[in-house]
Amino acid sequence: MSTTSELPRVHIATDHAGMDLSTHLVRHLTAKGYDVVDHGPKQYDASDDYPSYCINAAHAVVADQHAGMHALGIVLGGSGNGEQIAANKVTGIRAALVWNHSTAILARQHNNANIVAVGGRQHSIDEATALIEAFLQEPPSNDQRHIRRIGQIATYESTGKMTQ
C-alpha cells in the first residue's frame, strides 16, 4: 500500500459493457477523495466505440503526469482487452489488464502501469472495485530491474530500437 497520502487524479473511460461499473466507480472513488475525470460515454449505447473514450483518458493521464501530477487511469469494457489495447497505443501509457488481486498489485509494482483495464462482465462490482482500489493504492517498487525494463520499453516506444 502506498505510503503517500496524495491520492492520484483518476481518469476513467468505458464502453457500454462497463457503464454500470464505471458509474459505480465514479461515485465510489469520488466519495473516497479521488479527483475522478469521466471520459465517457455519458449515455448507454450498445453499439458505441470504446477506442476514442479510452484513448482520450490515456492522453489525459500522460498530460497530467507530464505536468507533474500524480494521475492514473481506469479503462473498462466487457473483457477489458480492447480497452487495454486502445490505451496502450498512447505514447507513455502502460495499461495492464488485471483479473485478480495479484495482477493488480504486480502491474503497479513491477510495471509501474499507469492505467488499469478491467472486464466489467468478468467480475462482480465488488470484485472489480477491490481490484481497482488495490491498483490505485499500490506504488511502483522502484527496484532497479523494473526501472531498467520499463526504460527499455520506453526507449523502444520512442525509437523503435531495442536496447539491452
ABEGO torsion letter per residue (X at the ends): XBABABBBBBBBBBBAAAAAAAAAAAAAAAAAGBBBBBAOBABBBAABBAAAAAAAAAAAAAAAAAAGBBBBBBBBBAAGAAAAAAAAABBGBBBBBBABAAAAAAAAAAAGBABBBBBAAABBAAAAAAAAAAAAABBBAGBAAAAAAAAAAAAAAAAGBBBX
